[in-house]
């Protein structure tokens, strides 16, 4: 990956959305990615996909700072979603965004997948939220 200066100017970071979990990693970006993978495994979740927006942007000539989207889940949650509300599967897998910021820090963000707003899924939502909070806590300062 070309480590030259980004050609994309980053806008200001908005306040966290409702249900969104955020932390600033206490580690450099590359180490944050590795530690996030480890923290996902430690929670008993599967890393089902890793998306590299930095590489995708580069294919179109854009240079951005480090970015990863880690999609994680486990079949035990899929089964519970299907048994309770099959439409809720649209919120799976859950996502963790790792974003290198212009100030040198790394943002760790987990958007709310919306399971808690569905009847019968409040317990599952609380379990996943607690797992995500522990993952962010393992990375945050």
Secondary structure as UniProt FT lines:
FT   TURN            18..19
FT   STRAND          21..25
FT   HELIX           29..42
FT   TURN            43..44
FT   STRAND          46..51
FT   HELIX           53..58
FT   TURN            59..61
FT   STRAND          67..73
FT   HELIX           75..84
FT   HELIX           86..91
FT   STRAND          94..100
FT   TURN            102..103
FT   STRAND          106..110
FT   HELIX           115..117
FT   TURN            119..120
FT   HELIX           122..139
//
